[in-house]
């Protein structure tokens, strides 16, 4: 579980370092973190990912 959490943290860090215009790579990282996404998730990805990252970083 610790390795999985560190892996998720590293993906979150990588996501946060991406330029906002790099939408395709950002979406790929979100899908990797969440397993899958739908159209309902991606438009609100900033809020959802922020909550997800907050949970991991605690």
N, C-alpha and C positions, 0 to 999 in steps of 0.2 A: 504494500500500500504506500509506503514512503517513496519508493521509486516512481510510482504512478503519479503521486502528488508533485514530485520534483519535475517530472516530465510535463505535467500540466502547467506548472509555474513557468517553465522555460518556453512553452508555446505562448503563454500569455505575455511574457516579456517580448518575444519575437513579434507578436501581434501589435503590441504597443509601440514598437520601434518602426513599424511600417508607415509609410506616408499615407495620409487619408485618401489620396487619389488611387492608390494601389488596391482597388476594390476586389479584383479577382483573387489576389493572394490573401487578402484579409478574410474573404468568404471561405477560402480553402482552410485557413487556420481555424475559423469558427467551426466548420464542419468536422475538422479533426478533433477539436475540443469537445464538442457536443455530441458527436457520433453521427448526427444527421440534422438537417434544418428544413424548414418549410418556408414558403413565402411569408407566412405570418411572423416568422422569427427574424429573417434577414432585414426587413425594413427597420426593425427596432433593435438591431444587433448591438448598438452601443449600450443601451440600457441593460439588455439581457446579459451581454458579456461582462459588463461592469459588475453586476450582481454575482455572476458566476465566479469572476476573478476574486471578488471580495471574499467569497466562501472558501476558495482555495487558499488564499493568502493568510487566512486566520489560523 
